[in-house]
């Protein structure tokens, strides 16, 4: 059979429920998100390492509950009363607020959104890499509100989820790969979703440059610094 070449096509990230893969590492977090009526005080922090699926799961929840998604760094430009009156809100990457020069103002905006959303009877979903007790928050009232928020954690991916993540990442780039290739990578890669993203990006760029299909042998040659025997 002729070898299929890899061509550069737009990356299309699939964020629907059908593309979210459930495994022991994320099942509890998913179950918690599915019952927002049971969230204590109407709010929840969804945390986990980069690439673990927080954004994907937040988009699934937002779509199913007609929620607005707002990146934390956009809080200052947001119409807080309008967003709060909408009902359900997702604020992403809240733990990164401390890295911005205007962190104090962002914290005040988040505190305002937090109070108004809950007062309106809405639900507030916050995503972060770490649990609130590890965040750097200068506003004492916001810190206490966040540390008192229930946490749903997505753990580092197991083999089952790593395989699903790799297949999804290749699929987002419209790259067809074989099951033996996925198994080869899983057995040798760092146990993280972030590593899966780096591997897929590297193979995508290299295959485009070399005009090669992504086979097990090609992956071994390209990823010799990323994989271990």
N, C-alpha and C positions, 0 to 999 in steps of 0.2 A: 504494500500500500504506500502511495506517495506520502512523503512527510508533509504535514500541515504547517504552514508558516504562520507566525504570529504577527498580526498587524495592529497598529495603534488605533484603538477605538475609544470613544469617550467612556470614562469610568462612571457607572451608574450605581450608586449605593442603594441597595434594597433595604428599606426600613419598615416594611409591613410585618404584621404578626406571622404570616406564613413563612417569612425568612428568619424569624427568631427561633433559635434552636434551644430546646429545654434540656438541661442536664442537671445532675446533682449539684453542680456549682452555682446554678442560678435559679433553681426551682423554687426555693423559699422566697427569694426576692420577688419572683414573678407572682407567686400566690399572694404575697402581701399587697402588691400593686393592684391586683384584681379585686380587692375589697376596700376601696377608698372610704366607704362608709364606716369602716372599723378603725381608721387611722386616729389615734389619740390626738385630740385638739385639731383634727382636720389637716394634718401635715405629716410629711414623710421625707427623710433623706435617703436617697439611693446612692450608695457608694461602692466603689470597686476600682481596680487598676485600669489604666488607660487601655482602651481596646476591648474591655471585658463585655461591652454591650449596654452600657448605661444610656448612651444616646439613642440607640436602637429601641430599647425598652421604654424610654421616655416618650419617643415618638409614637410607639404603639399605644401607650396609655393616653397620650394627648389626642390621638385620632379617635380612640374609642370613647373618650369623655369630653370631646369638644373643648380641649384645653389650649391655651395660648402658650407657645414656647418662647422663652426670652433668655438669651445668653446674659450672664451676669454683667459683662462689661457694657451692655447696652442699657442698664438700669437708669442711668442719668437722662437718656434721651427718651425714655418711655413715659407714656401718659399713665402714671400709677393709678389714679382713680378709675380710669377707663378699663385698664387691665383687671383691676380688682373686681369691678362690677361685672365683668364677663363671667366670672365664676371660678373656673379651674385654671391654675397657672403652673407652668414648669419653668424653673430658673436653673439654667445649666452652669456647671463649673463654678459654683459659689466659693469653693476653697481657693480659687485663684484670685479672688478680689484683692487679697493682701499684696499681690505682685504688681498692682497698678498704682501709678502715682496719685490718682484720685481715689484711693481706697476708702478714705473716710467718708467721702460723699456717696460712694457706691454703697457703703454699709448703711448710711442713713436712708437711702432709697429702698434698699432691701427691707429694712426694718419697717418702713412705711407700707410697702407692698404686703409684707407679712401680716401686719395688723389689719389692714383694710380687707385683704382677701378673706381672712378668717372671720372678720366681723360681718362680711357679706354672706357667710355660709359656704364659701368656696373651699376647694381643696388646693393645697400648695405642695407640689413635688419639687424637691431640690436634688440636683445631682452633684457629686463631688468624687474625688479619688479617695479621700480619707473621711473618716467619721468626724463629726463636729468637734470632739474633744481634741483633735489634732490641728484644728484651724487656727489661724492667727487673726483674731477679730479685736479691733480696738474699741468698738462701741459696746460697753458693758451690757446694756439691755438686749442688744442683738445676740451677743455671745450667750447669754442665759437662755434666750428663746431657742437658739439653735442647739445648744447642748441638752435642752429638754425635749428635743424632737426625736421620735422613734426612728431607728435606722434599719434599713434593709440592705444587706450586703451581698454583692456578687463576688464570689471567691475566684481565685485564679482558676483558669479553665482546666478541666480534666481532659484525657485523651479524646473522649467522645466529642466534647465541645471544641477542642482545638481542631479536630478534623472538620467539623461543621464550619468553623470560622475560616479555615483555609479555603474550603470549597466556595464559601460565600465571597471571600475577598477576590479569588480568581474569577468568580462569576460576575462580580461587579465590574471587572475589567474585560469581560467577555472573552476570557481565556479558558479553553477546555483542557482539563488535566485528568490524568488517570488515577484510579484508586491506589495502585502501587506507589505512585509518586507522593501522594498525600501521606501514606503510611511511612514512607522513607523519611519524609521531613519531620513528622511527628516524633519518631523515635530518636531523633538527633537534635531537635531544636530546643531552645530555652523554653521553659514551661510558662509562657505568658502570651496573651493575646497581642501585646505590643510587638513581640518578636515575630509573630505570624504576619502582622502587617508589614514589618520591615522586610521579611523574606519575600513576600508576594510583590512588593514594590520593586525590590532588587531584581527579581526574576523577570518581571514585566519590562523594566527598562533594558535589561541585558538582552532579552529575547528580541525586542524591537531593534536594538542596535545590531545584533548579530544575524537578524532574520532567521531565527531558529525556533523550532517548536520546543516547548518546555517538557523535556523527558527527564527521567530519573538521572541518567548520566549527565545531562546538561546541568541539572540542578546541583548535582554533586560538584561539578567543576566550578560553577559560579559561586556556590555558597560555602566554599571550603573554610572561610573564616567565621561563618555563622553556625555551622553544624559541627557536631563532634561524633566520632565513631563509638 
